[in-house]
Amino acid sequence: MTITLDELRRDIDRVDEVLVRLLNERARCVCEVGRLKKASGIDIYQPDREKEVLKHVREVAHEGPLGPEAIGRLFERIIDEARRLERRVVHGEMEGELEPESLKSEI
């Protein structure tokens, strides 16, 4: 039996839903990192950590068809958004939005 275009699109939609949940799980972790950085007086921008993350995901990328450069570009964007989110936390723009109970994984 041949898989149809509609079936493949449904598969993609399911994967997209998982990706969104995982990105939000990552974002919850980022918010906690932002709170810890704020409490400790640590700068939001940590270039060495960002390089470490990019190196790691590029290494993992060898397991799939996107490849290291494509994954690197995607994660550069994810890191940009994470930094933006951390700034919101540090500047008090996220107060009450993420209570500890909501940090639990929904996956």
C-alpha positions in Angstrom: 0.0 0.0 0.0 1.3 3.4 -1.0 1.2 6.3 1.6 -0.8 9.3 0.4 0.1 12.9 0.4 -2.7 13.5 3.0 -1.3 10.8 5.3 2.2 12.3 5.0 0.8 15.8 5.8 -1.0 14.4 8.9 2.3 12.8 10.0 4.0 16.2 9.6 1.3 17.9 11.6 1.8 15.4 14.4 5.5 16.0 14.4 4.9 19.7 14.3 2.8 19.4 17.4 5.5 17.5 19.2 8.1 20.1 18.1 5.9 22.9 19.5 5.6 21.1 22.8 9.3 20.5 23.0 10.1 24.1 22.1 7.8 25.2 24.9 9.4 22.8 27.3 12.8 24.3 26.3 11.3 27.8 26.8 10.2 26.9 30.3 13.7 25.8 31.1 15.0 29.1 29.6 12.7 31.1 31.9 14.2 29.3 34.9 17.7 29.9 33.6 16.7 33.6 33.3 15.5 33.7 36.8 18.7 32.1 38.1 20.8 34.5 36.0 18.9 37.5 37.4 19.3 36.3 41.0 23.0 35.7 40.5 23.7 38.8 38.5 24.9 36.8 35.5 24.7 38.3 32.0 22.0 36.9 29.7 24.4 36.7 26.7 26.7 33.7 27.2 28.6 33.3 23.9 30.6 30.3 25.1 27.4 28.5 26.1 25.7 29.3 22.8 28.7 28.0 20.9 28.6 24.8 23.0 24.9 24.3 22.2 25.4 24.9 18.5 28.4 22.5 18.4 26.3 19.8 20.2 23.2 20.1 17.9 25.4 20.1 14.8 27.0 16.9 16.0 23.6 15.3 16.5 22.5 16.6 13.1 24.7 14.0 11.4 21.9 11.5 12.3 19.4 13.0 9.9 18.8 14.5 6.5 18.9 18.2 7.5 22.6 18.2 8.2 24.7 20.3 10.5 24.5 23.6 8.8 20.7 23.6 8.5 20.3 22.5 12.1 22.8 25.1 13.1 20.7 27.8 11.4 17.5 26.6 13.1 19.1 26.6 16.5 20.6 30.0 16.0 17.0 31.2 15.7 15.9 29.2 18.7 18.8 30.7 20.7 17.8 34.2 19.6 14.3 33.6 20.9 15.6 32.1 24.1 17.7 35.1 24.7 14.7 37.4 24.1 12.7 35.3 26.5 15.4 35.5 29.2 15.5 39.3 28.8 11.7 39.4 29.5 12.3 37.3 32.6 15.2 39.4 33.8 13.3 42.7 33.3 10.2 41.3 35.1 7.9 41.1 32.1 7.1 37.4 32.8 6.0 37.7 36.4 3.3 35.2 37.2 3.2 33.8 33.7 5.1 30.6 34.5 4.5 29.3 37.9 6.6 26.3 39.1 3.6 23.9 38.5 3.5 24.8 34.8 7.2 23.8 34.4 6.3 20.2 34.4 6.6 18.4 31.1 3.4 17.8 29.1 5.1 15.4 26.8 
